[in-house]
């Protein structure tokens, strides 16, 4: 599928419909869910073709042959709690999976950030530099992960100099939350319809679609999946944090916050990099993390500090033990936190506990991450005496919350460097449009909509040390391939990229002409845009492939989407819903090789059983279960192009026989208009684009010698893809 960039200046305002995401700190006590209509659907939300399309369809089996919970077979209905959806916990990937982004023990040549540690100031605050946007309020939903994400995006815009019109960046958390938990629709991409992460009701549940979607939890992997597709970064004014009637109430969850599929691709900025920074909280046994095997990594702290100065706010997750925003000193819950000091607005969690004690059902002893926020600064001199429980030393992050400016210190608080629950530090880096609304790239060729949201995380080295990945695309017009994406699992990974122009009878991703190759080292794990040193010209209809070999300190890595279900996720015990996923891979799209590219296999032929033993363990114990059907997706490689410029029309020849040999002087005719190709702006193309499905207006600019059709797509999607032939 080819996602086209759009001119913001020419797009129509998106429908002002509302929806918000789900993170999951705020409990039912704070946000009581009203009774819903008896006729509420028990199907999954957001399925493209109108079918039930639950993440695991009725009777579908997992890779080990067991049946999915919630299927229509022999599951005992007594196993399900008949209840409306409760706000889910922050959905953090497994500690084992996250440990891939940490620095290795033998880190020579990898810990680049530590080299700059001596140059870092003792304190820094993005609020003081004007690079942090105002504190927001996530109620009535547990949508912290969307707010944590947008805090990073908005800050990155300001660090880069701000929006072209000078407005304060304010992006839609509602849009990200809704589309982060609904499957891709046929209107967006017919061939990939149904792919994504979503929630499905359990038997007897009566929650609304809005409650189901926004209370199913989320993480920065889901944010990455949505935003890297050039979806989900609309202006708040276009998709506000209200229901469809424009109503917001901090405790009312009865409204309809849904969005039409056409709003999925509305984007004011394009996310081009998502940096997975190393965490200061490291566990020597990541499969069994505990207080006893916790260690603090000062180099990771330095890496986060450098990222704050270079890219803006850093999204993180951590354990917040207070159940809701408490701003009233007379509130019975005020000051009762075990880890949070309300007088100093400072938190330190000194224990890492992964299991709840069944003897105390009214108390959740776990200290795993359950809330998402954004770091906006630090203070090395913040005293350890300010914390309820004293950390080993002074120093704290300045953290922006999403519980309104009335909470904490104008909406912020201090978090000790040594807090054991800190994880998933993430920087989102965007491509800003210029004054004409043009981006660096015109089109995003992609298949991987589940991508980083995959519950199944492939382990580096799991497919051997000679594994390679490839995607095959077909150019839809005369274009220039300027950059590709790569997903890495370790800091300091190397990415070898090759681009092939395929023969007409190609049966593999290297059957053709090698157009360019290069090797790049990336400082951290995550999602990266790699600009090609030698861009590749593409003609309409040309099939081309992007081949990647990714090597990190844990081994060679296959960036493969894996849809899986984690039955040990404590959110599932609440009843009312389960978290589901679906991956869609069609023949001829993605390929992998285990022998360095000598032979290739189609990823669409990989079975769930082949993948099950190659994924990371769950932080909740055991391993996620890969769906037997639609559990294995595409490899995570995108291709970014600019539209090739048409040759200018020639200037007219002078008349060799003028009627008047001595005419009066007249102005010279204008020179033919020439459009120079560029690798930086989407507006450089003179190729006419069709109107987007959102109905954006077409502005025609006609000169004496050239006609250009400029389209305002409003970040809409041309869901046209001609997949390569089936390849073996």
C-alpha positions as CSV (number, residue, x, y, z in Angstrom):
1,X,0.0,0.0,0.0
2,X,1.2,3.5,-0.8
3,X,0.4,6.2,1.7
4,X,0.7,9.6,0.1
5,X,1.8,12.7,1.9
6,X,-0.5,15.7,1.7
7,X,-0.4,19.5,1.6
8,X,-1.8,20.6,5.0
9,X,-2.5,24.0,3.6
10,X,-4.9,22.5,1.1
11,X,-6.7,19.9,3.1
12,X,-10.2,20.2,4.5
13,X,-10.6,20.2,8.3
14,X,-11.2,16.7,9.6
15,X,-14.5,15.9,11.0
16,X,-14.6,17.1,14.6
17,X,-15.5,13.7,16.0
18,X,-14.1,12.5,19.2
19,X,-12.3,9.6,20.6
20,X,-9.6,9.1,23.1
21,X,-7.3,6.3,23.9
22,X,-6.8,3.8,26.7
23,X,-3.9,3.6,29.0
24,X,-5.1,2.5,32.2
25,X,-4.3,4.1,35.4
26,X,-7.7,5.4,36.4
27,X,-9.9,2.9,38.1
28,X,-13.5,2.1,38.0
29,X,-14.0,3.9,41.3
30,X,-13.0,7.1,39.7
31,X,-14.9,6.5,36.4
32,X,-18.0,4.5,37.0
33,X,-19.3,2.9,33.8
34,X,-23.0,3.4,33.3
35,X,-25.4,0.7,32.2
36,X,-25.4,0.3,28.5
37,X,-28.1,-0.6,26.0
38,X,-29.0,-4.3,26.1
39,X,-28.4,-4.6,22.4
40,X,-24.7,-3.7,22.4
41,X,-22.7,-5.8,20.0
42,X,-20.3,-8.4,21.4
43,X,-18.0,-8.2,18.4
44,X,-14.6,-6.6,18.0
45,X,-14.4,-3.0,17.1
46,X,-12.9,-1.7,13.9
47,X,-13.1,-4.6,11.6
48,X,-12.9,-3.6,8.0
49,X,-15.2,-5.9,6.1
50,X,-18.1,-5.9,8.6
51,X,-17.4,-9.4,9.8
52,X,-16.9,-10.3,13.4
53,X,-13.1,-10.5,12.9
54,X,-12.3,-11.0,16.5
55,X,-8.6,-11.1,17.1
56,X,-9.0,-14.8,17.3
57,X,-12.2,-15.8,15.4
58,X,-14.6,-18.3,16.8
59,X,-12.9,-21.6,17.2
60,X,-9.5,-20.3,16.0
61,X,-6.5,-22.1,17.6
62,X,-3.2,-20.9,18.8
63,X,0.1,-22.3,17.5
64,X,0.1,-25.0,20.1
65,X,-3.3,-26.2,19.1
66,X,-5.2,-24.8,22.1
67,X,-8.3,-22.8,21.5
68,X,-8.5,-19.0,22.0
69,X,-10.2,-17.8,25.1
70,X,-13.5,-16.2,24.2
71,X,-14.0,-18.5,21.2
72,X,-17.3,-20.2,20.7
73,X,-16.1,-23.7,21.5
74,X,-15.9,-25.4,24.9
75,X,-14.7,-22.5,27.0
76,X,-16.6,-22.5,30.3
77,X,-18.5,-19.3,30.5
78,X,-17.9,-19.2,34.2
79,X,-14.3,-18.3,33.4
80,X,-15.5,-15.0,32.1
81,X,-16.6,-12.2,34.3
82,X,-19.7,-10.6,32.9
83,X,-18.9,-7.0,33.2
84,X,-18.5,-3.8,31.3
85,X,-15.0,-2.9,30.2
86,X,-12.8,-1.6,33.0
87,X,-9.9,0.8,32.3
88,X,-7.0,-1.5,31.4
89,X,-3.5,-1.3,32.6
90,X,-0.7,0.3,30.6
91,X,0.3,-2.4,28.2
92,X,4.1,-2.6,28.5
93,X,5.9,-5.2,26.4
94,X,7.7,-8.0,28.2
95,X,10.8,-7.0,30.2
96,X,12.7,-9.6,28.3
97,X,11.7,-7.9,25.0
98,X,12.5,-4.4,26.4
99,X,15.9,-5.6,27.6
100,X,17.0,-5.7,24.0
101,X,17.0,-1.9,24.0
102,X,19.3,-1.7,27.0
103,X,23.1,-1.4,26.8
104,X,24.9,-4.8,26.9
105,X,27.2,-5.6,29.8
106,X,30.2,-5.4,27.5
107,X,29.4,-2.1,26.0
108,X,32.6,-0.9,24.5
109,X,31.8,1.3,21.5
110,X,28.0,1.2,22.2
111,X,27.5,3.7,25.1
112,X,28.0,6.7,22.9
113,X,25.8,8.9,25.1
114,X,28.0,8.4,28.2
115,X,30.8,10.2,26.4
116,X,28.8,13.4,26.6
117,X,27.8,13.0,30.2
118,X,30.5,15.4,31.4
119,X,29.1,18.1,29.2
120,X,25.6,17.8,30.5
121,X,24.3,20.5,32.8
122,X,23.2,19.7,36.4
123,X,19.7,20.7,35.5
124,X,17.6,21.2,32.4
125,X,13.9,22.0,31.8
126,X,12.2,22.1,28.4
127,X,9.5,24.2,29.9
128,X,12.0,27.0,30.5
129,X,13.3,26.7,26.9
130,X,9.8,26.9,25.4
131,X,10.0,23.4,24.1
132,X,7.2,21.8,26.1
133,X,3.5,22.2,25.4
134,X,0.9,22.8,28.2
135,X,-0.2,20.0,30.5
136,X,-3.4,18.3,29.4
137,X,-6.1,16.2,31.1
138,X,-6.8,12.6,30.0
139,X,-10.1,12.1,31.8
140,X,-12.6,10.4,31.3
141,X,-10.4,7.7,29.9
142,X,-7.3,5.8,30.9
143,X,-5.6,7.2,27.8
144,X,-2.2,8.1,29.3
145,X,-0.2,6.3,26.6
146,X,-1.6,8.6,23.9
147,X,-0.9,11.7,26.0
148,X,2.7,10.5,26.7
149,X,3.2,10.0,23.0
150,X,1.9,13.4,21.9
151,X,3.9,15.2,24.6
152,X,7.0,13.9,22.9
153,X,5.8,14.7,19.4
154,X,4.8,18.2,20.3
155,X,8.0,18.9,22.1
156,X,10.0,17.6,19.1
157,X,8.2,20.0,16.8
158,X,9.2,22.9,19.1
159,X,12.8,21.7,19.3
160,X,12.9,21.8,15.5
161,X,11.7,25.4,15.4
162,X,8.0,25.0,15.5
163,X,5.2,24.8,12.9
164,X,5.5,26.9,9.8
165,X,2.4,29.0,10.8
166,X,3.8,29.7,14.3
167,X,1.0,27.9,16.1
168,X,1.6,25.9,19.2
169,X,1.6,22.2,18.3
170,X,-1.4,20.4,19.7
171,X,-2.1,16.9,18.3
172,X,-5.1,14.7,18.8
173,X,-4.9,12.0,21.5
174,X,-8.4,10.9,20.7
175,X,-7.4,10.0,17.1
176,X,-4.3,8.0,18.2
177,X,-6.3,6.2,20.9
178,X,-9.1,5.2,18.6
179,X,-7.0,4.0,15.6
180,X,-4.4,2.4,17.9
181,X,-7.1,0.0,19.0
182,X,-9.1,-0.5,15.8
183,X,-8.1,-2.6,12.8
184,X,-7.2,-1.1,9.5
185,X,-10.3,-0.7,7.3
186,X,-10.8,-1.5,3.6
187,X,-11.1,2.2,2.9
188,X,-7.5,2.6,4.0
189,X,-6.0,-0.5,2.4
190,X,-8.3,-3.3,1.0
191,X,-5.4,-5.8,0.9
192,X,-4.4,-5.4,4.5
193,X,-7.9,-4.8,5.9
194,X,-8.4,-6.3,9.4
195,X,-4.8,-5.9,10.5
196,X,-4.0,-4.3,13.7
197,X,-4.5,-4.4,17.5
198,X,-8.0,-4.2,19.0
199,X,-10.2,-5.4,21.8
200,X,-13.0,-7.9,21.7
201,X,-15.9,-8.4,24.1
202,X,-16.3,-11.5,26.2
203,X,-19.6,-13.3,26.6
204,X,-22.2,-11.1,28.3
205,X,-20.3,-7.9,28.2
206,X,-22.4,-4.8,27.3
207,X,-19.8,-2.1,26.9
208,X,-20.1,0.4,24.1
209,X,-17.6,0.5,21.3
210,X,-16.1,3.6,22.8
211,X,-15.6,2.0,26.2
212,X,-14.2,-1.2,24.6
213,X,-11.7,0.7,22.5
214,X,-10.5,3.4,24.9
215,X,-10.2,1.2,28.0
216,X,-8.2,-1.6,26.4
217,X,-4.8,-0.1,27.3
218,X,-1.9,0.7,25.0
219,X,1.8,1.4,24.8
220,X,4.4,3.1,22.7
221,X,4.6,0.1,20.4
222,X,1.0,0.8,19.4
223,X,1.8,4.5,19.0
224,X,4.7,3.6,16.7
225,X,2.6,1.3,14.6
226,X,0.0,4.1,14.0
227,X,2.3,7.0,13.6
228,X,5.0,5.4,11.4
229,X,2.3,4.7,8.9
230,X,1.7,8.4,8.7
231,X,-1.6,8.1,10.6
232,X,-2.8,9.6,13.8
233,X,-1.2,13.0,14.2
234,X,-4.1,15.3,13.4
235,X,-4.5,18.8,14.9
236,X,-6.5,18.8,18.1
237,X,-8.7,21.4,16.5
238,X,-9.6,19.0,13.8
239,X,-10.2,15.9,16.0
240,X,-10.8,17.3,19.5
241,X,-10.9,15.3,22.8
242,X,-14.7,15.2,23.0
243,X,-17.5,12.9,21.9
244,X,-19.1,13.2,18.5
245,X,-21.4,15.9,19.8
246,X,-18.5,18.0,21.0
247,X,-19.2,17.2,24.7
248,X,-16.5,16.5,27.2
249,X,-17.1,15.5,30.8
250,X,-14.3,14.3,33.1
251,X,-16.4,11.5,34.5
252,X,-18.9,10.7,31.8
253,X,-18.0,7.7,29.6
254,X,-21.4,7.2,28.0
255,X,-20.8,9.3,24.9
256,X,-19.8,8.1,21.4
257,X,-16.2,9.0,20.8
258,X,-15.8,7.0,17.6
259,X,-14.2,8.2,14.4
260,X,-14.8,7.3,10.7
261,X,-12.1,5.3,8.9
262,X,-11.4,8.4,6.7
263,X,-9.9,10.1,9.8
264,X,-7.2,7.5,10.2
265,X,-4.8,9.1,7.8
266,X,-5.3,12.7,8.7
267,X,-1.8,13.9,9.8
268,X,-0.2,17.3,10.5
269,X,3.3,15.8,10.9
270,X,4.9,12.6,9.8
271,X,6.8,10.5,12.3
272,X,10.0,9.3,10.7
273,X,11.9,8.0,13.7
274,X,11.0,6.4,17.0
275,X,14.0,6.0,19.3
276,X,13.9,3.2,21.9
277,X,16.3,4.5,24.5
278,X,18.1,2.3,27.1
279,X,16.4,2.2,30.5
280,X,18.1,3.2,33.7
281,X,16.3,0.3,35.4
282,X,18.1,-2.9,34.3
283,X,17.4,-6.5,35.4
284,X,20.2,-9.1,35.2
285,X,17.5,-11.8,34.8
286,X,15.0,-10.0,32.5
287,X,12.8,-13.1,32.2
288,X,12.3,-13.0,36.0
289,X,12.8,-9.3,37.0
290,X,12.8,-8.6,40.7
291,X,14.2,-6.2,43.3
292,X,17.1,-8.6,43.9
293,X,18.4,-8.5,40.3
294,X,17.8,-4.8,39.7
295,X,20.7,-2.5,38.8
296,X,20.9,1.1,37.9
297,X,22.6,2.1,34.6
298,X,23.9,5.7,34.8
299,X,24.8,5.6,31.1
300,X,21.1,5.1,30.2
301,X,20.3,8.2,32.3
302,X,22.9,10.1,30.3
303,X,21.3,8.8,27.0
304,X,17.9,10.1,28.1
305,X,19.4,13.5,29.0
306,X,21.0,13.8,25.6
307,X,17.8,12.9,23.9
308,X,15.9,15.5,25.9
309,X,18.3,18.2,24.7
310,X,18.5,16.9,21.1
311,X,14.9,15.8,20.4
312,X,12.6,17.1,23.1
313,X,10.4,15.3,25.7
314,X,11.0,11.6,26.2
315,X,7.9,9.4,26.7
316,X,8.3,6.8,29.5
317,X,6.2,4.4,31.5
318,X,6.4,3.8,35.3
319,X,4.4,2.5,38.2
320,X,2.0,5.1,39.6
321,X,0.5,3.7,42.8
322,X,-2.1,6.4,43.4
323,X,-5.3,5.3,41.7
324,X,-6.4,8.6,40.3
325,X,-5.5,12.3,40.1
326,X,-5.8,13.6,43.7
327,X,-5.7,17.4,43.9
328,X,-7.8,18.1,47.0
329,X,-5.9,17.9,50.3
330,X,-9.2,17.0,52.0
331,X,-9.6,13.9,49.7
332,X,-9.4,10.7,51.8
333,X,-6.8,9.4,49.4
334,X,-4.6,12.5,49.6
335,X,-1.2,11.6,51.0
336,X,-1.8,7.9,51.3
337,X,0.5,6.8,48.6
338,X,3.2,4.4,49.5
339,X,5.7,5.7,46.9
340,X,4.5,9.2,46.2
341,X,5.2,12.2,48.4
342,X,2.4,14.6,47.8
343,X,4.1,17.4,49.8
344,X,7.1,17.4,47.4
345,X,5.3,15.9,44.4
346,X,8.1,13.3,44.2
347,X,8.0,9.6,43.6
348,X,10.5,6.7,44.1
349,X,9.5,3.0,43.8
350,X,12.1,1.0,45.6
351,X,10.8,-2.5,44.8
352,X,10.0,-4.4,41.7
353,X,7.1,-6.7,42.3
354,X,5.5,-8.7,39.5
355,X,2.8,-10.7,41.4
356,X,-0.1,-9.6,43.4
357,X,-0.6,-11.2,46.8
358,X,-4.0,-13.1,46.8
359,X,-4.2,-12.8,50.5
360,X,-4.9,-9.0,50.1
361,X,-7.4,-8.8,47.3
362,X,-8.1,-5.1,48.0
363,X,-4.4,-4.1,47.5
364,X,-2.4,-4.6,44.4
365,X,1.2,-5.0,45.4
366,X,2.6,-5.1,41.9
367,X,5.0,-2.3,41.0
368,X,5.2,-3.0,37.2
369,X,4.6,0.0,34.9
370,X,0.9,1.1,34.7
371,X,1.1,4.7,33.6
372,X,2.6,6.7,30.7
373,X,4.1,10.2,31.0
374,X,6.8,12.3,29.4
375,X,10.1,13.5,30.9
376,X,10.7,17.2,30.2
377,X,13.8,17.8,32.2
378,X,16.0,16.8,35.1
379,X,17.6,18.1,38.3
380,X,20.7,16.4,39.6
381,X,20.5,18.3,42.9
382,X,17.0,17.3,43.8
383,X,17.4,15.9,47.3
384,X,16.8,12.2,48.1
385,X,15.2,13.5,51.3
386,X,12.2,14.7,49.3
387,X,11.0,11.1,48.6
388,X,8.8,9.0,50.9
389,X,11.3,6.2,50.5
390,X,14.9,7.4,50.1
391,X,16.7,6.4,46.9
392,X,20.5,5.7,46.8
393,X,21.3,9.3,45.8
394,X,20.0,12.7,44.8
395,X,18.7,13.4,41.3
396,X,15.3,13.3,39.6
397,X,13.5,13.6,36.3
398,X,11.0,16.4,35.8
399,X,7.9,14.6,34.5
400,X,4.9,16.0,32.7
401,X,1.7,14.2,33.6
402,X,-1.7,14.2,32.0
403,X,-3.9,14.8,35.1
404,X,-4.4,18.5,34.5
405,X,-2.3,21.5,35.7
406,X,-4.2,21.4,39.0
407,X,-2.4,18.2,40.0
408,X,1.2,18.1,41.4
409,X,3.5,21.0,40.6
410,X,1.4,22.6,37.8
411,X,0.8,19.2,36.4
412,X,4.3,17.9,36.8
413,X,6.2,15.9,39.4
414,X,9.7,14.6,40.2
415,X,10.7,11.0,39.6
416,X,13.9,9.6,41.0
417,X,16.6,8.4,38.6
418,X,16.6,5.2,40.7
419,X,12.9,4.4,40.4
420,X,12.8,0.6,39.7
421,X,9.6,0.8,37.6
422,X,10.9,3.1,34.8
423,X,10.8,1.5,31.4
424,X,10.3,2.2,27.7
425,X,11.9,5.6,27.4
426,X,11.0,6.7,23.8
427,X,11.7,9.7,21.6
428,X,9.3,10.4,18.7
429,X,11.0,12.4,15.9
430,X,8.8,14.0,13.2
431,X,9.1,15.4,9.7
432,X,7.6,18.9,9.6
433,X,5.8,20.3,6.6
434,X,7.1,23.6,5.1
435,X,4.9,26.7,4.6
436,X,3.2,25.1,1.6
437,X,2.4,21.9,3.6
438,X,5.0,19.8,1.8
439,X,6.9,17.0,3.5
440,X,10.3,15.5,2.8
441,X,8.7,12.5,1.2
442,X,5.6,12.2,-1.0
443,X,4.7,8.5,-0.5
444,X,5.1,5.8,2.1
445,X,5.1,2.2,0.6
446,X,4.2,-0.2,3.4
447,X,2.5,-3.4,4.5
448,X,3.2,-3.5,8.2
449,X,0.3,-1.8,10.0
450,X,0.7,-4.1,13.1
451,X,4.5,-3.6,13.2
452,X,5.8,-2.5,16.6
453,X,2.4,-3.2,18.3
454,X,3.0,-7.0,17.9
455,X,2.6,-8.8,21.2
456,X,4.9,-11.5,19.7
457,X,8.5,-10.0,19.7
458,X,11.0,-11.9,17.6
459,X,14.2,-12.6,19.5
460,X,17.4,-11.5,17.8
461,X,19.3,-14.6,16.6
462,X,16.1,-16.7,16.5
463,X,16.3,-17.2,12.8
464,X,20.1,-17.7,12.7
465,X,23.0,-15.4,12.1
466,X,22.5,-15.1,8.4
467,X,18.9,-13.9,8.3
468,X,17.8,-11.2,5.9
469,X,14.5,-9.6,5.2
470,X,12.9,-8.0,2.1
471,X,9.8,-6.3,0.9
472,X,8.7,-6.0,-2.7
473,X,6.7,-3.0,-3.9
474,X,5.5,-1.7,-7.3
475,X,6.0,2.0,-8.1
476,X,2.7,3.7,-8.9
477,X,4.2,6.6,-10.8
478,X,7.5,8.0,-11.9
479,X,9.2,8.5,-8.5
480,X,12.5,8.6,-6.7
481,X,13.2,6.2,-3.8
482,X,14.9,8.5,-1.3
483,X,14.8,6.5,2.0
484,X,13.7,3.3,3.6
485,X,12.8,2.3,7.2
486,X,14.5,-0.2,9.4
487,X,13.5,-1.6,12.8
488,X,16.3,-2.6,15.1
489,X,16.4,-4.5,18.4
490,X,19.7,-3.4,19.9
491,X,21.7,-0.2,20.5
492,X,24.6,0.1,18.0
493,X,23.0,-2.2,15.4
494,X,24.2,-2.1,11.8
495,X,21.7,-2.1,8.9
496,X,22.8,-3.2,5.5
497,X,20.4,-2.0,2.8
498,X,20.1,-3.1,-0.8
499,X,17.6,-1.9,-3.4
500,X,16.9,-4.0,-6.5
501,X,15.0,-3.1,-9.7
502,X,13.4,-6.4,-10.3
503,X,13.1,-8.2,-13.7
504,X,9.7,-8.7,-15.1
505,X,9.9,-12.5,-14.4
506,X,11.5,-12.1,-11.0
507,X,10.7,-14.9,-8.5
508,X,12.7,-13.5,-5.6
509,X,13.6,-10.1,-4.1
510,X,17.1,-10.1,-5.6
511,X,16.2,-11.2,-9.1
512,X,17.1,-8.0,-10.9
513,X,19.6,-5.2,-10.9
514,X,21.2,-4.0,-7.7
515,X,20.5,-0.2,-7.8
516,X,22.2,0.8,-4.6
517,X,23.6,-0.5,-1.4
518,X,24.9,0.9,1.9
519,X,25.5,0.1,5.5
520,X,24.4,2.3,8.3
521,X,25.0,2.1,12.1
522,X,22.2,3.3,14.3
523,X,22.8,4.5,17.8
524,X,19.7,3.0,19.5
525,X,17.1,0.4,18.9
526,X,13.7,1.3,17.5
527,X,12.2,2.5,14.2
528,X,14.5,4.5,11.9
529,X,14.4,6.3,8.5
530,X,17.6,5.7,6.6
531,X,18.2,8.2,3.8
532,X,19.8,6.5,0.7
533,X,23.2,7.9,-0.2
534,X,22.2,7.1,-3.8
535,X,18.5,7.6,-4.5
536,X,16.9,5.3,-7.0
537,X,14.8,6.5,-10.0
538,X,11.6,4.4,-10.4
539,X,9.3,4.3,-13.4
540,X,5.6,3.7,-13.1
541,X,4.9,0.0,-12.8
542,X,8.5,-0.9,-11.9
543,X,8.7,-3.6,-9.2
544,X,11.5,-3.0,-6.7
545,X,12.7,-4.6,-3.5
546,X,14.3,-3.3,-0.3
547,X,16.5,-5.9,1.3
548,X,17.9,-5.5,4.8
549,X,20.3,-7.4,7.0
550,X,20.2,-6.2,10.6
551,X,22.9,-7.1,13.1
552,X,23.0,-6.2,16.8
553,X,24.9,-7.4,19.9
554,X,22.2,-10.1,20.5
555,X,22.6,-11.4,16.9
556,X,21.0,-11.1,13.5
557,X,17.4,-9.8,13.7
558,X,14.3,-10.5,11.5
559,X,11.9,-7.6,11.9
560,X,8.7,-9.6,11.6
561,X,5.1,-8.8,12.7
562,X,3.7,-11.4,15.0
563,X,0.1,-11.2,16.3
564,X,-0.2,-13.0,19.6
565,X,-2.3,-13.2,22.7
566,X,-1.0,-12.9,26.3
567,X,-3.3,-14.9,28.6
568,X,-1.2,-13.9,31.6
569,X,-1.9,-10.2,31.1
570,X,-3.7,-9.1,34.3
571,X,-6.0,-6.9,32.3
572,X,-7.7,-10.1,31.1
573,X,-8.7,-11.1,34.6
574,X,-11.0,-8.0,34.8
575,X,-13.5,-9.5,32.4
576,X,-15.5,-7.8,29.8
577,X,-12.8,-7.9,27.0
578,X,-9.7,-9.4,25.8
579,X,-6.9,-7.8,23.8
580,X,-6.6,-9.2,20.3
581,X,-4.4,-8.8,17.2
582,X,-4.4,-9.8,13.6
583,X,-1.6,-9.8,11.0
584,X,-2.3,-9.9,7.3
585,X,0.4,-11.1,4.9
586,X,-0.2,-11.7,1.2
587,X,2.0,-13.7,-1.1
588,X,4.6,-11.8,-2.9
589,X,5.0,-9.0,-0.4
590,X,7.5,-10.0,2.2
591,X,10.4,-12.5,2.1
592,X,13.1,-13.8,4.5
593,X,16.3,-15.7,4.0
594,X,18.3,-17.7,6.5
595,X,21.4,-18.1,4.4
596,X,22.4,-14.5,3.7
597,X,20.2,-14.1,0.7
598,X,21.2,-17.2,-1.3
599,X,17.7,-18.5,-1.2
600,X,14.4,-16.8,-0.2
601,X,11.1,-17.9,1.3
602,X,7.8,-16.0,1.3
603,X,6.9,-14.7,4.8
604,X,3.3,-15.4,4.0
605,X,4.1,-19.1,4.2
606,X,5.6,-19.0,7.7
607,X,3.4,-20.9,10.2
608,X,2.5,-19.8,13.7
609,X,4.3,-23.0,15.0
610,X,7.5,-21.9,13.3
611,X,7.4,-18.6,15.0
612,X,6.1,-19.6,18.4
613,X,9.5,-20.7,19.7
614,X,11.2,-17.6,18.4
615,X,9.5,-14.9,20.4
616,X,10.4,-13.3,23.7
617,X,8.8,-14.4,27.0
618,X,6.0,-12.3,28.6
619,X,6.8,-10.2,31.6
620,X,3.7,-11.8,33.2
621,X,5.1,-15.3,32.9
622,X,5.3,-17.8,30.1
623,X,5.1,-16.8,26.5
624,X,2.4,-15.1,24.4
625,X,0.5,-17.4,22.1
626,X,0.8,-16.8,18.4
627,X,-2.5,-17.0,16.6
628,X,-2.6,-20.0,14.3
629,X,-4.5,-18.0,11.7
630,X,-3.4,-14.5,10.7
631,X,-0.7,-14.6,13.4
632,X,2.3,-14.0,11.1
633,X,2.5,-10.8,9.2
634,X,5.0,-8.9,7.0
635,X,8.5,-7.8,7.6
636,X,8.8,-4.3,8.9
637,X,10.3,-2.3,6.0
638,X,8.8,0.8,4.4
639,X,10.0,2.7,1.3
640,X,9.8,6.5,1.0
641,X,9.6,8.2,-2.4
642,X,9.4,11.7,-3.9
643,X,7.5,12.3,-7.1
644,X,9.8,12.7,-10.1
645,X,9.5,16.0,-11.9
646,X,8.2,16.2,-15.4
647,X,10.4,17.7,-18.1
648,X,9.5,21.3,-18.7
649,X,7.6,22.1,-21.9
650,X,9.9,23.7,-24.5
651,X,9.8,27.4,-25.2
652,X,8.1,28.2,-28.5
653,X,10.4,28.8,-31.5
654,X,10.5,32.4,-32.7
655,X,8.5,33.1,-35.9
656,X,11.1,33.2,-38.8
657,X,8.8,35.4,-40.9
658,X,7.3,38.2,-38.8
659,X,4.5,40.2,-40.4
660,X,6.1,43.5,-39.4
661,X,9.9,43.7,-39.9
662,X,10.0,46.6,-37.4
663,X,7.5,45.9,-34.8
664,X,7.2,48.0,-31.6
665,X,9.1,46.5,-28.7
666,X,7.2,43.9,-26.8
667,X,8.1,42.0,-23.6
668,X,10.0,38.8,-24.1
669,X,7.8,35.7,-23.6
670,X,8.2,34.1,-20.2
671,X,10.7,31.3,-19.9
672,X,9.3,27.8,-19.6
673,X,8.5,26.9,-16.0
674,X,11.0,24.3,-14.7
675,X,10.4,22.1,-11.7
676,X,13.6,20.8,-10.2
677,X,13.5,17.4,-8.5
678,X,14.3,17.5,-4.8
679,X,14.8,14.9,-2.1
680,X,13.3,17.1,0.6
681,X,9.8,18.4,-0.2
682,X,6.7,16.6,-1.3
683,X,5.5,19.7,-3.2
684,X,8.4,19.4,-5.7
685,X,6.4,17.0,-7.8
686,X,4.6,18.1,-11.0
687,X,2.8,14.8,-11.4
688,X,-0.9,15.2,-11.0
689,X,-2.3,13.3,-8.1
690,X,-5.9,12.0,-7.9
691,X,-8.2,13.5,-5.3
692,X,-8.1,11.7,-2.0
693,X,-11.1,9.8,-0.7
694,X,-11.8,12.5,1.8
695,X,-12.9,14.9,-1.0
696,X,-10.2,17.5,-0.6
697,X,-10.3,20.2,-3.2
698,X,-7.9,20.3,-6.2
699,X,-6.1,23.6,-6.9
700,X,-5.0,24.0,-10.5
701,X,-2.2,26.3,-11.4
702,X,-1.8,26.9,-15.1
703,X,1.0,28.7,-16.8
704,X,1.6,29.3,-20.5
705,X,4.0,26.4,-20.6
706,X,3.1,24.0,-17.9
707,X,0.1,22.7,-16.0
708,X,0.4,21.4,-12.5
709,X,-2.4,19.8,-10.5
710,X,-1.8,20.2,-6.8
711,X,-3.8,18.0,-4.6
712,X,-4.6,18.5,-0.9
713,X,-5.0,14.9,0.3
714,X,-5.6,15.7,3.9
715,X,-3.2,12.8,4.7
716,X,-5.6,10.5,2.9
717,X,-4.6,7.1,1.6
718,X,-4.5,5.8,-1.9
719,X,-5.3,2.2,-1.2
720,X,-3.8,1.0,-4.4
721,X,-1.2,-1.7,-4.3
722,X,-0.1,-4.1,-7.0
723,X,1.7,-6.8,-5.0
724,X,4.5,-8.7,-6.7
725,X,3.9,-12.0,-8.2
726,X,3.9,-15.0,-5.8
727,X,7.5,-15.8,-5.2
728,X,9.1,-19.0,-4.0
